[in-house]
């Protein structure tokens, strides 16, 4: 009986841990295209970098917010720093 109670306790504990999984990122959609790199910031904005050095920003709903073409004049972009979204 004691073993049964311990097993039920661990089952409830593990289900509680699984229920608290991080669900902040709600964008469930496939993005197709010429994408070489991407990053997601703390506000759930998605930044896509294609092979032509064009940086595209998508909001949390997947809508295009901005396109940055000016990164081309500084050379080939190889990383995206989204540590401070503001």
Secondary structure, DSSP 8 states (H G I E B T S, - for coil): -HHHHHHHHHHHHHHHHHHT------------SSEEEEEE-TT--EEEEETTS-EEEE-TTS-EEEEE-GGGGG--------S---
